[in-house]
Amino acid sequence: MVLYLKLVTGEDIVAEVEDSDPDFYYVTVPIRVHTINTEAGAVMRASKWIPFIPDKTFQIDARNVIVVAEANQEVIEYYHSVVNKLESLDGYELDEEVDAYHKSIGNNNKSEVNG
């Protein structure tokens, strides 16, 4: 079931909730939803909740959740669209891009970037 979770941090999360108990929510591919108000109305944007890691399943402590609600159909469709895009990027290798960048600037040693 796709649920909306509002966390104590203020983050808005939409995720497939696989299971829950009084202490935890077990979520798969959570996305952080950002709402941007425009003259034409509210617009949703999404990003990985926790970027730069390969994990797709997380355990969220129930004490960190303020609100839980079923997502409406529009949000569910948007969620699945975002998840499909994220899954198509699974083969993307950041290290290859970093290596290409270093080669383009003539630096083959990644560690030299910081100093």
Buried (B, 14 or more C-beta within 10 A) or exposed (E): EBBBBBBEEEBBBBBBBEEBEEEBBBBBBBBBBEEEEEEEEEEBEBEBBEEEEEEBEBEBEEEEBEEBEEBEEEBBEBBEEBBEEBEEEEEEEEEEEEEEEBEEEEEEEEEEEEE
